[in-house]
């Protein structure tokens, strides 16, 4: 999840414990992050789900507006040749 502000706090990966699923834990965490984002003046909390993760897609759809975008993973490149 990412707050979109001038300063981007970042959480790259969150997965609930299998025994904690369907108990509202993820919803509570996201709602808490939305509150923090609001206090910091963010204009959106960005979340991402893989197409192979229907529960995450359902949760994020329930909490916000779905946008279909293209995502690209670009490999890091060395700035200087390595000896």
N, C-alpha and C positions, 0 to 999 in steps of 0.2 A: 504494500500500500504506500502511496506517495501523496503527500500534501503538496498541492501546487501553490507555491508562494515564491518569493525571492530566494528563500532558503529552503531547500528540499530535504526534510527528514525522510528517511527511507527505511522500509522494512521489506526486504526482498522475498521473504518466504515465511508463510505462516500455515501450519497444518495442525488442526486439533488432534488431540489424543483420540484414538478410535473409541475409547470407552466414554468420552465426553461428547460425542456427536449427538445432534438432535436434542440438545439441552439448552440451546440459546447462548452458548459460550462465544461462538464467533460473532453472533449478532451483537452481544454486549461489548465485545472488544471493538468492533467496528463503530458502534455508537459512541464509545468513549473516544476513539480517534477522531470521529466527526466533531465532537465537542472541543477537543484540543485544536483541531484545524480551524474551527470557527474562532476560537480565542486568539489564534495567531493570524487571523485575517486571510486564511486560504480561501480560494474560490472553488476548489473541488478537492475531493479525496479520490485519487485514482487507484482502482483495483484492477487486477487482471486475473483471468481464469483460463485454463487450457480447455480446448474443446472436449477433451476426454474427462472433464470434471463436472458432470451435470449438477451435483449438489452445490458447488461454488457458483455456478452460473445461475441457478435458481435463487440462491441467497442474494447475490449482487443485483439480480433483476428485481427482486422484492424491495431492495433498499435504494435503488437508484435508476438511472437512465442508461440503457445499453447503447453502446456505440460500436459499430462494426468497423474496425480499423485494420490496417496491415501492420504487422510487427516484424521487424527484421533484427536478427542477431548478427552483429558485425564483429569479426575477430579483431582483437587488439594487435597493433603493429608496433614494432620497435621504432623508436624515433631515430636512433643511430644504429648503424650496422654493428653487429656483435662480432668481436674478434674470436 
